[in-house]
Amino acid sequence: MKIIQTNIPDVIILEPKVFGDNRGFFFESFNQQAFNNATGLDVQFVQDNHSRSAKGVLRGLHYQIQQPQGKLVRVTRGAVFDVAVDLRQSSPTFGQWEGVELSADSHRQLWVPVGFAHGFVVLSESADFLYKTTDYYAPEFERCIAWNDPAIDIDWHFDGEPQLSGKDQQGVLLKDAEIFA
């Protein structure tokens, strides 16, 4: 597994070793020991989630203020632009974002640590998005930052208006959001 550092040191891109030939390909999508050794992290995943979304759907920017979740995310069909926003007030990168295109073809994964909001927009006709989480989903603690907050100024790599859920349409600005210490 290859580790690619980003501008926010705690957000990591993981690139697995893919073995392929004319029959197809094989790779380990997750191995706890390899993940821990490669990243230097010691996290345990407790829940796997799978979503399918159409082109232009934007999900996020989500986080849980209690029972915060670290997320290891990847795409198994299609392509998305995936974003992590640092919500740790004491962090030197507070309010900054990191984004990467994830696709079924690249097999890349993104580690989104606890203390970050997370979101993605679908670039392909549709996309299947998988994520492992370090804590359980708790809707009562879920919060949402506005995807288009000018203080964060995310370049979503998408032209036009995204399709949002009702919940995501109610996202708040960072300056009004509950954040992490």
C-alpha positions in Angstrom: 0.0 0.0 0.0 1.3 3.4 -1.0 0.6 6.4 1.3 0.2 9.8 -0.3 0.4 12.8 2.1 -1.9 15.7 1.6 -1.7 19.4 2.5 -3.5 18.5 5.7 -1.2 16.1 7.4 -3.9 14.0 9.1 -5.8 13.4 5.8 -4.2 10.5 3.9 -4.7 9.1 0.4 -4.1 5.3 0.3 -3.2 3.6 -2.9 -3.4 -0.2 -2.8 -1.3 -2.6 -4.8 -3.4 -3.8 -7.6 -2.6 -7.0 -9.4 -4.1 -7.2 -12.9 -3.9 -9.0 -16.2 -6.2 -9.7 -19.1 -8.6 -11.5 -16.8 -9.2 -8.5 -14.5 -7.7 -7.4 -11.2 -7.2 -8.3 -7.5 -6.4 -6.1 -4.5 -6.9 -6.2 -0.8 -9.4 -3.4 -0.2 -8.7 -3.5 3.5 -6.3 -5.2 5.8 -6.2 -3.9 9.4 -2.5 -4.7 10.0 -1.4 -3.2 6.7 -3.5 -0.1 7.3 -2.1 0.4 10.8 1.5 -0.2 9.7 1.3 2.0 6.6 -0.5 4.9 8.3 0.9 4.7 11.9 -2.7 4.8 13.1 -4.4 2.4 15.5 -8.1 2.6 14.7 -10.8 0.0 14.7 -13.7 0.1 12.3 -17.1 -0.8 13.5 -19.5 -0.1 10.6 -19.4 -0.3 6.8 -21.7 1.9 4.7 -22.6 1.8 1.0 -24.3 4.5 -1.0 -25.2 4.9 -4.7 -25.8 8.3 -6.1 -26.5 9.8 -9.5 -24.3 12.4 -11.3 -24.4 15.8 -9.6 -25.5 14.5 -6.2 -23.6 16.2 -3.4 -23.6 14.5 0.0 -22.2 16.6 2.9 -20.5 18.1 4.6 -21.4 15.7 7.4 -19.9 15.0 10.8 -21.0 13.8 14.2 -20.3 16.2 17.1 -20.5 13.3 19.6 -19.5 9.8 18.7 -17.3 11.3 16.0 -16.4 9.1 13.1 -13.1 8.5 11.4 -13.9 7.3 7.8 -11.9 5.3 5.3 -13.7 5.9 2.0 -13.5 4.5 -1.6 -15.5 4.3 -4.8 -16.3 0.9 -6.4 -18.2 2.2 -9.4 -17.9 5.6 -11.1 -16.0 8.6 -9.8 -16.5 11.3 -7.1 -14.7 14.4 -5.9 -14.3 13.7 -2.2 -13.6 16.4 0.4 -12.5 16.6 4.1 -12.8 19.8 6.1 -10.8 20.3 9.3 -13.3 21.3 12.1 -10.7 21.1 15.0 -10.5 24.6 16.3 -7.1 24.0 17.9 -5.6 22.7 14.6 -3.3 24.8 12.4 -5.4 23.7 9.4 -8.8 24.6 11.0 -11.3 25.5 8.3 -9.1 24.2 5.5 -10.2 21.5 3.1 -8.5 18.7 1.2 -10.1 17.1 -1.9 -9.2 14.2 -4.1 -10.9 12.4 -7.0 -11.8 8.8 -6.0 -12.8 6.3 -8.7 -13.3 2.7 -9.3 -10.5 2.8 -11.8 -7.9 4.3 -9.4 -8.8 2.2 -6.4 -7.6 5.0 -4.2 -9.0 5.5 -0.7 -9.1 8.5 1.6 -8.7 8.5 5.3 -10.9 11.2 6.9 -10.0 11.5 10.6 -12.2 12.3 13.6 -12.8 16.0 13.8 -13.4 16.5 10.1 -16.6 17.1 8.1 -16.8 15.0 5.0 -18.6 15.2 1.7 -18.5 14.2 -2.0 -20.0 15.1 -5.3 -20.6 12.5 -8.1 -18.7 13.2 -11.3 -19.7 10.1 -13.3 -23.2 9.0 -14.4 -23.5 7.3 -11.0 -21.2 6.1 -8.3 -21.1 3.5 -5.6 -19.4 4.9 -2.5 -18.2 2.7 0.4 -16.9 3.9 3.8 -15.7 2.2 6.9 -16.3 4.2 10.1 -14.7 4.1 13.6 -17.9 4.8 15.4 -21.6 4.0 14.9 -24.0 6.4 13.1 -25.9 8.5 15.6 -28.4 10.8 13.8 -29.0 12.8 16.9 -25.3 14.0 16.8 -25.1 14.5 13.1 -24.3 18.0 11.9 -23.9 19.5 8.4 -21.8 22.4 7.2 -23.1 24.2 4.0 -21.4 22.7 1.0 -20.9 26.2 -0.5 -19.7 28.1 2.6 -17.6 31.0 1.2 -15.3 30.9 4.3 -14.2 27.4 3.3 -14.4 28.0 -0.5 -14.3 24.4 -1.7 -13.6 23.9 -5.4 -15.9 20.9 -6.0 -14.6 20.2 -9.5 -18.2 20.3 -10.7 -20.1 22.8 -12.8 -23.7 23.6 -12.2 -25.9 23.2 -9.2 -25.6 20.0 -7.3 -28.5 17.8 -6.2 -28.9 18.1 -2.4 -31.0 16.3 0.2 -33.3 18.3 2.4 -30.9 17.8 5.2 -27.9 19.1 3.2 -29.9 22.1 2.0 -30.1 23.1 5.7 -26.3 23.0 6.3 -24.9 25.9 8.4 -22.0 28.1 7.8 -18.7 27.2 9.6 -18.9 30.3 11.7 -22.3 29.1 13.1 -21.4 25.4 13.4 -20.7 23.3 16.4 -17.0 22.3 16.1 -14.4 20.3 17.8 -12.0 21.7 20.4 
